[in-house]
């Protein structure tokens, strides 16, 4: 997967790693489309290789995932049974 952006002044299409935030003129492409990308006539395509250090999950990524799983696995506290419940009665 890759993110495509354009530099109109340089007539260059830039294909790089997935963006971490949304840009109005950036387009995320699947692997197949990023490999097949071609630019308009007269334009060049600049393909930026991803940083190998970011390809594998980092320690922080794994810790965040473990915390999310732990949080999701916590039991939801039950409501006390002595709490009065609101009953809606509709007129007939």
C-alpha positions, 0 to 999 in steps of 0.5 A, a space after each residue: 500500500 502507498 500514498 500518491 501525491 502530486 507536485 504540479 510545479 515539478 510535474 511529478 507524481 510522488 508515491 510513498 509510504 501510507 500517510 499517517 493523516 488525511 490530506 485533501 490531495 493525497 490518495 491511498 492506493 493498494 499494492 496492485 495499483 501502486 505497482 501499476 501507477 503511471 503518470 501523464 506524458 511529460 511527468 515523472 514518477 518518484 517512488 519513495 521506499 518505506 523506511 525498513 525500521 517502520 515496516 515491522 511493528 515497533 515495541 510501542 505498537 505491540 504495547 498499544 495493541 496489548 493494552 487495547 486487548 486488555 481493555 476490551 477483555 475487562 468485564 463490564 460492571 453489572 448494574 446494581 439490582 436495587 436501582 429503580 428503573 424508569 417505566 414509560 407508560 403510554 396513555 391508551 
